[in-house]
Amino acid sequence: MKAFQKISIIALCFGCMMNSYTAGAQNSMIPSESPDFRIFPNPTERDYDTYVSLQGFKANDLLVVVYDMLGREIYSKVELMENGGFLFTLSTDGKKLPAGVYLISAAANDNVFKQKLIVR
């Protein structure tokens, strides 16, 4: 019986050690910056403005590119940071995006953020 108790205690200690090691490894993989990249409203109607927001990310400028589902570039513009973040209206030279699904890509400081946009 004592051998079983020793094995149980060793197994319990080993399990606790592995659990704390795994938690530490997961915490080290979480980036210190977790930016908030949003497109709203999404899905949107063709007649409404679409806003793009990137908060919690430090960069001087942001390259924003809109692609259609065939990979064609529909819109691109360099946006400048204002008030500690990026917030701007997505427009294609005053024209509204036709109904469809688009991929919005924002790049700065070797980081790329992507979101899907649905226009009805």
N, C-alpha and C positions, 0 to 999 in steps of 0.2 A: 504494500500500500504506500510505503514511503517513497518508493521509486516512482510510482504514478504521480504523487504529489510534487516531486522534484521536476518531473517532465512537464507537468501542468504549469508550474511556476516559470520554468524556462520558456515554454511556449507563450505564456502570457507576456513575459518581458520582451521576447522577440517580436510579438505582435504589436506591442506598444511602440517599440523602437521603429519598426517598419512604418507604422501609421504616422509617427511624427516626421520621419524622413520623407515620406510621400507628400505630406502637407507642406513641408519646407520646399520641396522641389516644385510643387505646383505654384506656390507663392513667388518663387524666383522666376517663373515663366510668364507671369502677368506683367505687362509693360507698365512702367511708372506713369506714362501718359495714356489715358484712355479717352481719346477725342470723341465728341458727339457729332456725327455727320448725319444730317437729316434733310429730307426734301419734303415740303409740305405745301398744300395738301397733296396727299398721294393715296389713292388715285385722284386725279383732278379732272376738271372739265376743260375743254378747249378754250373757253372764253375767260377763264380765270388766270390770274398771275400765279406762277409757281415760284416758291422761295427755296433757296438752298442755304443751309446753315452749317457751319463747322465751328464748334466751340471747344475749348480745352486743348488747343493745338497752337504752338507758337511757330510762326513763319512770317516772312515779310510779304510774300505774295502766294497766290494759289492759282494754278492753271486748271480751269474747268472745261471739260469737253463732253459734249452730248453726242452719243452714237445711236443710230437706229439699229434695229435687230439684224440688218444685213452688214453691220460694221462700218457703215458710211458715217463720216463726221458731219453732223448737222450744225453744230455750234461750238465755238471755242472762244474763251476769253480769259485774260489774266485779271484776277481780282486782288485788291489790296486789303490788308487787315484794317478793320475799324473797331474801336472800342473793345480790344482784346479778343476779337474773333472775326469770323467772316459771316456776313449775312447779306444776301443780294437776291435780286429778282432775276429769274432765268428768262431771257427773251432772245429771240433770233432776229435782231434788227427790227423790232416792233411787230414782227409776225408771230402768230401763235403756232405752236407745234400741232401738226395734224394728229388725229386720233391714232394711237398705237402704243407700243411698248418701247421704252428708251433706256439706255444705260448711261448714267451720269457718272463721270470719272473726275475726281479732284486729286491733283498731285502737288506736293510740296515737300521739300527736305527729304527726298528719296522715299517718301511714303505715298501710297496711292489708296484712296478711299473710293468705293464704288457703291452705287445704289441703283435700284431699278425704279423707273418712273412710268406710271400708266396714265395715258391721256385718253379720256373718253370722248 
